[in-house]
């Protein structure tokens, strides 16, 4: 850890903006969970909704991972910790704050964000399955995909095998000028590299999955929704990766770092809000409005499908 001088006012403004966006995402997550359980309860009395509700556990996992990621992002912000955490933990030492930054990197870049991204992709691929995937298989798939990343991040953060070769700082100390010290969290170079490798692989996988879905879909409204999902994800996630890469060039107390950190956060924020909006809230709203018809999309399909065409069933799709 490095000792720095007082944190610039502009960085506190960036933290406040980040807290505002996170608060909005938490509200959206609570709304998504309400939609999920509302459909869950309503499907018990409406037979047509039961098939669509078959993957409610996976949708709930998507929202839960996003919610937990939001909480970890709050814990890394000095503004939030100073205002809401320290009053309840007055004995929170500098060393413990530094450990919190390490935990944040492992949970945020190593598990929660990869987990909600993989869950999002699982729901997308489930939309073209002839048979609804089992919830247990979905959970196993997400865990098997994300746990290796989390373990690798933990090894890099807590054991620092390449400490003498690359920067490994996860935090710096700054003094506010009144004798009060706190810790600013940072993203180590190797952690950013690991997440970048995951992001590149994920974008390729997402692009292929969207192409497969589009090759089977003939509904114009559905195609537009898929295009929007793919466009936002394929721009926002690389934007976050690039921001993480540039963040290692500056110290967390510098204003430039605050700008880069905010841009990276907004990239992940766009991925999360797009996933909840297109894969949870919108399809559930369509299903409830349509009364659980055989297709989750509001637009009606033509009576005749071309050879090779496909109808996305309620039990599979989530968009």
Buried (B, 14 or more C-beta within 10 A) or exposed (E): BEEBEEBBEEBBBBBEBBBEBBEEBBEBBEBBBEBBEEBBEBBEEBEBBBBBBBBBBBBBBBBBBBBBBBEBBBBBBBBBBBEEBBEEEEEBEEEEBBBBBBBBBBBBBBBBBBBBBBBBBBBBBBBBEEEBBEBEEBBEBBBEBBBEBBEBBBBBBEEBEEEEEEEBBBBBBBBEEEEEBBBBBBBBBBBBBBBBEBBEEBBEBBEEBBEBBBEEBBBEEBEEBBEBBBEBBBEBBBBBBBBBBBBBEBBBBBBBBBBBBBBBBBBBBBBBBBBBBBBBBBBBBBBBEBEBBEBBBBEEBEEEEEEEEBBBBBBBBBB
